[in-house]
Amino acid sequence: MSHRSAAAPSPPSPAGGPLRSLLPYLWPRNHTEMRVRVTVALLCLFLSKLINVYVPLLYKMAVDALSGHGAGGLHPALAVPVGVILAYGLARVLSQGFGELRDALFAKVGARAVRAVALGVFRHLHALSLRFHLERQTGGLSRSIDRGNRAIETLLRFMLFNILPTLLELALVTVILWQLFDLRFALVTLVTVVGYVAYTLLVTEWRTRFRREMNETDNRANTRAIDSLLNYETVKYFGNEEHEARRYDESLRAYERASVRSQTSLALLNAGQGVIIAIGLGAVMYMAGQGIVDGTMTLGDFVLVNTYLIQLYQPLNFFGFVYREVKQALVDIEKMFQLLSVDREIQDPPGAQPLEGRGGEIVFEDVTFAYDPRRPILRRLSFTVGAGRTVAIVGPTGAGKSTISRLLFRFYDATEGRILIDGQDIRAVTQASVRAAIGIVPQDTVLFNDSIEYNIAYGRPSADPAEIEAAARLAHIHDFIQSLPDGYRTEVGERGLKLSGGEKQRVAIARTILKQPEILLFDEATSALDTHTEREIQTNLREVSTGRTTLIIAHRLSTVVHADEIIVLDAGEIVERGAHDALLARGGAYAAMWSRQQETIPG
């Protein structure tokens, strides 16, 4: 089932910077509710700050009234300060109320934006080529994505509801001080704020490299840790626990150094900010005090200036923290956005239509392919697998056998030549339809860390329990599953490690049966199994492939003797082809391989 509502905009592009890339998610196209929420939230923000800067004026009125500077210079009536004080309290409540309403309205916008970006990145990663995923480092990649998603929420929260309100309040306070008193108060306030912001920007820019270094060393440590734990058995086989611990500690030591530099520079930043605020506050308070002495200002004016500056410097002081968080978030989101700049090596052409299945005939026409242009893997390869027939491809390691399966699935595109399924070039139709037409049982079946039922149903997630059980019966694994205490709900563990090789292969067969493809591809499906299990699995595979177009990629020749045609591949070229008996009679490369493998079979 498709859930497109969370990903209305396309994945953000890093070309315009992270902030610009997030704008489509804050103002989503064709989504009236989100736009209304943003508009009303910004209105609440403005009202909250407008009321907030009026609060000190009410405070001034109350102080002047109580200090004898009310109407006519007489002692104020009791109702006058009470009224002002009530207005003061109401204003504070309204200011906070609008602020809370703003946050409540924007909560859904922010959460939807984080969801949409995360989903866009996830889809983009699945759309990238196999080449990218073979070269990636899983630990570092997952950490970058996790930090990036959290950074998006940080950016949205701080940029809209901390930096913008602070700048708005600064502008309002500067104008009010200018109008109420004189230009000196506005200038000192403005210079102090500008100096504070400039110092914060400069020092934070300097500190950014330490944060970047922390991220890189953190990624390196995490990658090493995950890689070591995934290869737990290998570490134990060679007794290299201390070696792995030393490698991990090297990365942690580098992270420690970067972290210390980051914290030390943070202390310098905080100290400088405190000095700038103290100087500005002292200067303005001195001018206000002098005004009282000169008789040009009232005690209420002195309190007003003090209140304004404290009220302004509190969010401004928080602005330092906010800016640091935003800068860190930008660093964190940078790597995630870099993932979005990775081109999709394999893409559907514009207007591509689904593959039309008509039996599943496979044709390779003069196919040439190289992972690296300097080292060709396949050279002008041509062969046909007729609909409903079985063709096997054999050859030594490195001959290019498994590359054929990757090309057939369009994990890569042929450098030259073309591949046809039922007369249609697979590059001209949708990738999804090509892959839907092919079912594979690979050499290394990797299962999800979930139940057996889930792993079988992965072939067709919409299948009901009866269909899953029927597929398991055809794969001859139903009885084994029923013998388990939890039956089909049994968890298979990380990568299916709780099951044996033969059991995993049967789950893979059941999954492929459930998919109901026209074409079956067995890629070294039994090469990692013992002889007895291999024979049982081979029997299952022959049952499953009856009446279907079947391509078998194998190293063990005993598994392909029943094929309608056997193609012998060497260095990416076909050196022999024919049925098993005919190839043996010819006495060529296939016969030599058969002889060598027969000698290695235990008698």
C-alpha positions, 0 to 999 in steps of 0.5 A, spaced: 500 500 500 502 506 498 502 512 503 504 518 499 501 523 503 507 524 507 511 525 501 508 530 497 514 534 495 520 531 491 526 530 496 530 536 497 536 538 493 542 540 497 544 545 491 540 551 494 542 549 501 538 545 507 534 551 509 532 553 502 530 545 501 526 545 507 521 550 504 517 546 500 515 542 506 513 548 510 509 550 505 507 544 501 503 544 495 496 543 494 495 542 502 491 547 504 491 545 512 498 545 512 498 552 509 493 555 514 497 552 520 503 556 518 499 562 516 496 562 523 502 560 527 506 566 524 500 571 526 500 568 533 508 569 533 507 576 531 501 577 536 505 574 542 511 579 540 507 585 540 504 584 546 510 582 549 514 588 548 507 592 551 508 589 557 514 593 560 510 599 558 504 597 563 510 595 568 512 603 567 505 605 568 504 602 574 511 604 577 510 611 575 503 611 578 506 608 585 512 613 585 507 619 585 508 620 577 501 619 576 496 624 573 497 631 576 503 629 580 498 627 586 498 620 589 495 615 585 488 612 586 488 605 588 484 603 582 489 606 577 495 601 579 490 596 580 487 596 573 494 597 570 497 591 574 491 587 571 492 589 564 499 587 565 498 580 568 493 579 562 498 582 557 503 576 560 498 571 559 496 573 552 503 573 550 504 566 553 497 564 550 499 566 543 506 563 543 503 556 546 497 556 540 503 558 535 507 551 537 501 547 538 499 549 530 505 548 528 507 542 531 503 538 525 507 542 520 514 540 523 512 533 524 509 532 517 516 535 514 520 531 518 516 525 516 516 527 509 523 528 508 525 522 512 521 518 507 524 522 501 531 520 503 529 513 504 525 512 498 531 515 494 536 510 498 532 504 495 532 508 488 540 508 488 544 503 484 547 497 487 554 500 486 552 505 491 550 500 496 556 495 495 560 501 497 557 504 502 558 503 510 552 502 513 554 504 520 556 511 518 550 512 513 545 510 518 548 515 523 548 520 518 540 519 516 538 519 524 542 525 525 539 528 519 532 527 521 533 530 528 537 536 525 531 537 521 526 538 527 531 542 530 532 547 524 524 548 524 523 549 531 529 554 532 529 558 526 522 559 526 520 560 533 527 562 536 531 566 531 525 570 527 521 572 534 528 574 537 529 579 531 522 581 531 522 583 538 529 586 537 526 591 532 520 593 536 524 594 542 529 599 538 524 603 535 520 604 542 526 606 545 528 611 540 521 614 540 520 614 548 527 617 549 532 618 544 537 615 539 542 614 544 538 608 547 536 605 540 543 605 538 547 602 544 542 597 544 542 596 537 550 596 537 550 591 543 546 586 539 549 587 533 556 586 537 553 580 540 551 576 534 557 578 530 561 575 536 557 569 536 557 568 529 564 568 528 566 564 534 561 559 532 563 559 525 570 557 528 567 552 532 564 548 526 570 545 524 570 541 531 563 539 530 564 536 523 570 533 526 566 530 532 561 527 526 566 524 522 570 521 528 563 518 531 561 515 524 568 512 524 567 509 531 560 507 529 562 504 523 568 500 526 563 497 532 557 495 527 562 492 522 566 488 528 559 486 531 556 483 524 562 479 524 562 477 531 564 469 529 570 471 525 573 476 530 572 470 535 575 465 530 581 469 530 581 471 537 582 478 535 577 481 540 583 486 543 585 488 536 578 490 534 578 494 541 584 497 539 581 499 532 575 502 536 579 505 541 583 509 536 576 512 533 574 514 540 580 517 542 579 521 536 572 523 538 575 525 545 580 530 542 574 533 538 569 533 543 574 537 548 576 542 543 568 543 542 567 544 549 573 548 550 571 553 545 564 553 547 566 556 554 570 561 550 564 563 546 559 563 553 564 568 556 565 573 551 557 573 550 556 575 557 561 580 557 558 584 551 551 583 554 554 586 561 557 592 557 551 594 553 546 593 559 551 597 564 551 603 559 544 603 558 542 603 565 547 609 566 544 613 561 537 612 564 540 613 571 543 620 569 536 621 566 533 621 572 538 625 576 537 630 570 529 630 571 528 628 564 526 621 566 522 618 571 523 612 575 518 608 571 522 610 565 528 607 568 525 600 570 522 600 563 529 601 560 531 595 565 526 591 563 526 592 556 533 590 556 533 584 560 527 582 556 531 582 550 537 579 552 534 573 555 532 571 548 538 574 545 542 570 550 538 564 548 540 566 541 547 564 542 545 557 544 540 557 538 545 559 533 550 553 536 544 548 535 542 551 528 549 550 526 550 543 529 544 541 525 546 544 519 552 540 519 548 534 521 543 535 515 549 536 510 551 529 509 544 527 509 542 532 503 549 529 500 545 523 499 540 526 495 545 529 490 547 522 489 544 520 482 540 514 480 544 510 476 539 506 473 532 510 472 526 509 468 525 512 461 520 518 461 513 514 460 516 507 461 510 502 461 510 496 465 513 489 462 508 485 458 509 478 460 508 473 455 511 467 457 518 469 460 523 468 454 529 471 456 534 474 450 541 477 451 543 480 445 551 482 444 551 484 451 558 487 454 558 490 461 564 492 466 564 495 473 570 498 471 571 500 464 578 498 465 576 491 466 570 488 462 566 482 465 562 480 459 564 480 452 558 480 447 554 475 450 548 472 446 544 467 448 536 465 449 532 462 454 526 460 451 519 461 455 518 455 459 525 452 458 531 451 463 538 454 461 544 453 466 550 458 466 556 455 469 564 457 469 569 458 474 569 463 479 570 470 476 567 468 469 561 473 470 556 468 472 553 472 477 553 479 473 548 476 469 543 476 474 544 483 476 543 485 469 537 481 468 534 485 475 537 492 472 541 493 478 546 495 472 545 497 465 549 493 460 554 497 457 553 495 450 547 490 447 541 489 450 537 484 454 530 482 452 524 479 456 518 477 451 521 481 446 521 488 450 528 491 452 528 491 459 531 498 459 525 501 456 520 498 461 519 500 468 524 497 473 518 495 478 515 490 472 521 487 470 523 485 478 516 483 479 517 478 473 523 475 476 523 470 482 530 469 485 533 464 490 540 467 491 546 463 494 546 467 500 539 468 503 538 474 507 532 474 512 529 480 515 530 480 523 522 478 524 518 472 524 518 466 519 511 468 516 513 475 515 519 473 511 515 468 507 510 473 506 515 478 503 514 475 496 507 478 496 506 482 502 498 482 501 498 474 501 493 471 506 496 466 511 493 460 507 497 462 501 503 463 505 502 456 508 501 453 501 507 456 499 511 453 505 508 446 503 511 447 496 517 449 499 517 443 504 518 447 510 511 447 513 512 441 517 519 444 520 515 450 521 510 447 525 515 443 529 517 449 532 514 452 539 512 458 536 510 456 529 510 461 523 511 466 528 518 464 530 523 469 530 529 468 525 534 473 528 539 477 525 540 476 517 536 469 519 542 466 523 537 462 527 536 458 521 540 453 518 543 454 511 538 449 508 532 452 512 533 459 510 534 456 502 527 453 503 524 460 506 527 463 500 524 458 495 517 459 499 518 466 498 519 466 491 513 461 490 509 466 493 511 471 489 508 467 483 513 470 477 514 468 470 521 467 470 525 463 476 533 465 477 537 460 481 544 464 483 548 459 486 542 457 490 545 451 493 553 452 493 553 453 500 550 447 502 552 440 504 551 434 499 545 431 502 541 438 503 543 440 496 540 434 493 533 436 497 533 443 495 535 441 488 529 437 488 525 442 491 527 447 485 526 442 480 519 442 482 518 449 483 521 451 476 516 446 472 513 450 466 517 456 468 522 460 464 528 458 469 535 461 469 540 457 473 547 460 475 551 455 478 558 452 480 557 445 481 555 442 475 551 436 478 546 441 479 545 443 472 545 436 468 537 436 467 538 443 464 535 444 457 541 447 455 548 449 459 552 455 457 559 455 459 562 461 461 569 463 461 572 470 462 565 473 460 565 469 453 561 463 451 566 457 450 561 452 450 554 450 450 549 444 449 546 439 453 549 435 459 551 429 455 553 432 448 558 437 452 561 431 455 561 427 449 565 433 446 570 433 451 572 440 452 571 445 457 565 443 460 568 435 460 574 437 464 570 441 469 566 435 470 572 431 471 575 435 476 569 436 480 567 428 480 574 427 483 573 431 489 566 428 490 567 423 496 567 416 495 
